[in-house]
């Protein structure tokens, strides 16, 4: 009797690297192709690690912003932010670097501003500042101060 092969189990880091490589390749054809790739990834991988979902939703928000899909972008930003704890848990030594590379705060502020929800944009500025992501968020916050 033949021995049954065990399924290949990838680490969270390997899954993330695969996602980023696939996204890079798809993004060469534009943001619509990147969105299609990311949607198929979510549909095809029910067990995508939560830390990888943070990165995937961040990439999705970027592509949606490029396409002007502001409501979808805002939803993707909220999802990405919801998985930040998982990202930190999975990549404790790389988390600060990875956090600095995410565009979800920028895109979220942009999406909320486009949707006219300046309070939500202001909250994202505050959250980015609390995470010490850069002084430019203070400038964004200051420009939205009138919305308080």
C-alpha positions as a Markdown table, in Angstrom:
| # | Residue | x | y | z |
|---|---|---|---|---|
| 1 | Unk | 0.0 | 0.0 | 0.0 |
| 2 | Unk | 1.3 | 3.4 | -0.9 |
| 3 | Unk | 2.1 | 5.8 | 1.8 |
| 4 | Unk | -0.2 | 8.9 | 1.9 |
| 5 | Unk | 1.6 | 12.1 | 1.3 |
| 6 | Unk | 1.0 | 14.8 | 3.9 |
| 7 | Unk | -0.1 | 18.2 | 2.6 |
| 8 | Unk | 2.6 | 20.9 | 2.3 |
| 9 | Unk | 2.3 | 23.3 | 5.2 |
| 10 | Unk | 3.7 | 26.7 | 4.6 |
| 11 | Unk | 4.8 | 29.1 | 7.3 |
| 12 | Unk | 3.1 | 32.5 | 7.7 |
| 13 | Unk | 6.2 | 34.1 | 6.3 |
| 14 | Unk | 6.1 | 31.9 | 3.2 |
| 15 | Unk | 2.4 | 32.5 | 2.6 |
| 16 | Unk | 3.1 | 36.3 | 2.9 |
| 17 | Unk | 6.0 | 36.1 | 0.4 |
| 18 | Unk | 3.8 | 34.2 | -2.0 |
| 19 | Unk | 1.0 | 36.8 | -1.7 |
| 20 | Unk | 3.4 | 39.7 | -2.2 |
| 21 | Unk | 5.0 | 38.0 | -5.2 |
| 22 | Unk | 1.7 | 37.2 | -6.8 |
| 23 | Unk | 0.5 | 40.8 | -6.2 |
| 24 | Unk | 3.6 | 42.3 | -7.7 |
| 25 | Unk | 3.1 | 40.3 | -10.8 |
| 26 | Unk | -0.6 | 41.1 | -11.1 |
| 27 | Unk | 0.0 | 44.8 | -10.3 |
| 28 | Unk | 2.1 | 45.2 | -13.5 |
| 29 | Unk | -1.2 | 45.0 | -15.4 |
| 30 | Unk | -2.7 | 47.8 | -13.3 |
| 31 | Unk | -4.8 | 48.1 | -10.1 |
| 32 | Unk | -7.8 | 46.3 | -11.6 |
| 33 | Unk | -5.6 | 43.2 | -12.2 |
| 34 | Unk | -4.2 | 43.5 | -8.6 |
| 35 | Unk | -7.7 | 43.6 | -7.2 |
| 36 | Unk | -8.7 | 40.6 | -9.2 |
| 37 | Unk | -5.7 | 38.7 | -7.9 |
| 38 | Unk | -6.4 | 39.7 | -4.3 |
| 39 | Unk | -10.1 | 38.8 | -4.6 |
| 40 | Unk | -9.2 | 35.4 | -6.0 |
| 41 | Unk | -6.7 | 34.9 | -3.2 |
| 42 | Unk | -9.4 | 35.5 | -0.6 |
| 43 | Unk | -11.9 | 33.3 | -2.4 |
| 44 | Unk | -9.4 | 30.4 | -2.9 |
| 45 | Unk | -7.7 | 30.4 | 0.5 |
| 46 | Unk | -10.2 | 30.0 | 3.3 |
| 47 | Unk | -7.4 | 29.4 | 5.7 |
| 48 | Unk | -5.3 | 32.5 | 4.9 |
| 49 | Unk | -3.4 | 33.4 | 8.1 |
| 50 | Unk | -4.7 | 36.5 | 9.8 |
| 51 | Unk | -1.3 | 38.2 | 9.7 |
| 52 | Unk | -1.3 | 37.7 | 5.9 |
| 53 | Unk | -4.9 | 39.1 | 5.7 |
| 54 | Unk | -3.6 | 42.4 | 7.2 |
| 55 | Unk | -1.1 | 42.7 | 4.3 |
| 56 | Unk | -3.7 | 41.5 | 1.7 |
| 57 | Unk | -6.3 | 44.0 | 2.8 |
| 58 | Unk | -3.7 | 46.7 | 2.8 |
| 59 | Unk | -2.8 | 45.9 | -0.8 |
| 60 | Unk | -6.5 | 45.8 | -1.6 |
| 61 | Unk | -7.1 | 49.2 | -0.1 |
| 62 | Unk | -4.3 | 50.6 | -2.2 |
| 63 | Unk | -5.7 | 49.2 | -5.5 |
| 64 | Unk | -9.2 | 50.3 | -4.6 |
| 65 | Unk | -8.0 | 53.8 | -3.9 |
| 66 | Unk | -6.3 | 53.8 | -7.3 |
| 67 | Unk | -9.6 | 52.8 | -8.9 |
| 68 | Unk | -11.6 | 55.3 | -6.9 |
| 69 | Unk | -13.6 | 52.7 | -5.1 |
| 70 | Unk | -13.7 | 54.7 | -1.9 |
| 71 | Unk | -16.4 | 52.7 | 0.1 |
| 72 | Unk | -14.6 | 49.4 | -0.7 |
| 73 | Unk | -11.3 | 51.1 | 0.2 |
| 74 | Unk | -12.6 | 52.2 | 3.5 |
| 75 | Unk | -13.9 | 48.7 | 4.3 |
| 76 | Unk | -10.5 | 47.2 | 3.3 |
| 77 | Unk | -8.7 | 49.6 | 5.5 |
| 78 | Unk | -10.9 | 48.7 | 8.5 |
| 79 | Unk | -10.2 | 45.0 | 7.8 |
| 80 | Unk | -6.4 | 45.6 | 7.5 |
| 81 | Unk | -6.4 | 47.6 | 10.8 |
| 82 | Unk | -8.4 | 44.8 | 12.5 |
| 83 | Unk | -5.6 | 42.3 | 11.7 |
| 84 | Unk | -2.6 | 44.5 | 12.9 |
| 85 | Unk | -2.4 | 42.6 | 16.2 |
| 86 | Unk | -2.1 | 39.3 | 14.3 |
| 87 | Unk | 0.6 | 40.9 | 12.1 |
| 88 | Unk | 2.5 | 41.9 | 15.2 |
| 89 | Unk | 2.1 | 38.5 | 16.8 |
| 90 | Unk | 3.3 | 36.7 | 13.7 |
| 91 | Unk | 6.2 | 39.1 | 12.9 |
| 92 | Unk | 7.3 | 40.6 | 16.3 |
| 93 | Unk | 10.8 | 41.5 | 15.1 |
| 94 | Unk | 9.7 | 42.9 | 11.7 |
| 95 | Unk | 6.4 | 44.5 | 12.8 |
| 96 | Unk | 7.7 | 48.1 | 13.0 |
| 97 | Unk | 9.2 | 47.9 | 9.5 |
| 98 | Unk | 6.1 | 46.2 | 8.1 |
| 99 | Unk | 3.8 | 48.7 | 9.8 |
| 100 | Unk | 5.8 | 51.6 | 8.2 |
| 101 | Unk | 5.3 | 50.0 | 4.7 |
| 102 | Unk | 1.5 | 49.7 | 5.0 |
| 103 | Unk | -0.5 | 52.2 | 3.1 |
| 104 | Unk | -3.8 | 51.6 | 4.8 |
| 105 | Unk | -3.6 | 54.7 | 7.0 |
| 106 | Unk | -2.9 | 57.0 | 4.0 |
| 107 | Unk | -5.6 | 55.3 | 1.9 |
| 108 | Unk | -8.1 | 55.2 | 4.8 |
| 109 | Unk | -7.7 | 59.0 | 5.4 |
| 110 | Unk | -8.0 | 59.6 | 1.7 |
| 111 | Unk | -11.1 | 57.3 | 1.4 |
| 112 | Unk | -12.8 | 58.8 | 4.4 |
| 113 | Unk | -12.1 | 62.3 | 3.1 |
| 114 | Unk | -13.5 | 61.4 | -0.3 |
| 115 | Unk | -16.6 | 60.0 | 1.4 |
| 116 | Unk | -17.0 | 63.2 | 3.5 |
| 117 | Unk | -16.4 | 61.4 | 6.8 |
| 118 | Unk | -13.8 | 63.8 | 8.1 |
| 119 | Unk | -14.2 | 62.6 | 11.7 |
| 120 | Unk | -13.2 | 59.1 | 10.6 |
| 121 | Unk | -10.2 | 60.5 | 8.7 |
| 122 | Unk | -9.2 | 62.4 | 11.8 |
| 123 | Unk | -9.5 | 59.2 | 13.9 |
| 124 | Unk | -7.1 | 57.5 | 11.5 |
| 125 | Unk | -4.6 | 60.3 | 11.8 |
| 126 | Unk | -4.8 | 60.0 | 15.6 |
| 127 | Unk | -4.3 | 56.2 | 15.4 |
| 128 | Unk | -1.3 | 56.6 | 13.0 |
| 129 | Unk | 0.2 | 59.1 | 15.4 |
| 130 | Unk | -0.4 | 56.8 | 18.4 |
| 131 | Unk | 1.6 | 54.1 | 16.5 |
| 132 | Unk | 4.3 | 56.7 | 15.8 |
| 133 | Unk | 4.1 | 56.4 | 12.0 |
| 134 | Unk | 5.4 | 59.8 | 11.2 |
| 135 | Unk | 5.0 | 63.5 | 11.6 |
| 136 | Unk | 3.1 | 63.8 | 8.3 |
| 137 | Unk | 0.1 | 62.4 | 10.1 |
| 138 | Unk | 0.2 | 65.3 | 12.5 |
| 139 | Unk | 0.1 | 67.6 | 9.5 |
| 140 | Unk | -2.9 | 65.7 | 8.1 |
| 141 | Unk | -4.6 | 65.8 | 11.5 |
| 142 | Unk | -4.0 | 69.6 | 11.7 |
| 143 | Unk | -5.5 | 70.0 | 8.3 |
| 144 | Unk | -8.6 | 68.1 | 9.5 |
| 145 | Unk | -8.8 | 69.9 | 12.8 |
| 146 | Unk | -11.8 | 71.9 | 11.7 |
| 147 | Unk | -13.8 | 68.7 | 11.6 |
| 148 | Unk | -13.8 | 68.3 | 15.4 |
